[in-house]
């Protein structure tokens, strides 16, 4: 099961999946030119929602369709430093 982690460093927001950088998936849609953000609703958090879902679901169209709701329900509520498992993402998607 994959583990997604986010935190802030000197270079800004950093998000990994199993220790490797998470692809922002600008190829699907570019919501934010600045990349990932979280703890609020907006373009950066929606980019993170899209990237998390695209990686987890391996279905770009479904990830895009669910990104707004997932951003509001999950990404906007994340702490400054956070960790999500694939199982937690599945639980959140079931609740949407």
DAKA-V605391 format. One line per field, one symbol per residue. ss: DSSP state (H for helix, E for strand, - for the rest). phi: phi as a letter, one per 40 degrees, with the letter a starting at -180 (. if undefined). burial: + if it has 24 or more other C-alpha atoms within 12 Angstrom, else -. Layout:
# DAKA-V605391
ss = ???
phi = ???
burial = ???
This chain:
# DAKA-V605391
ss = --EEEEEEE--EEEEEE--EE---------------------HHHHHHHHHHHHHHH--HHHHHHHHHHHHHH-HHH----EEEEHHHHHHHHHH-
phi = .cbbbbabbcchcbbbbfgbdcccfcccabcbccgcaagaciccccccdccccccccfadccdccccccccccbcccccdbaabcdcccdcccccc
burial = --++++------+++++----++++---+-+---+++++-+++++++++++++++++--+--++-+++++++++++-+---+++----+--++---
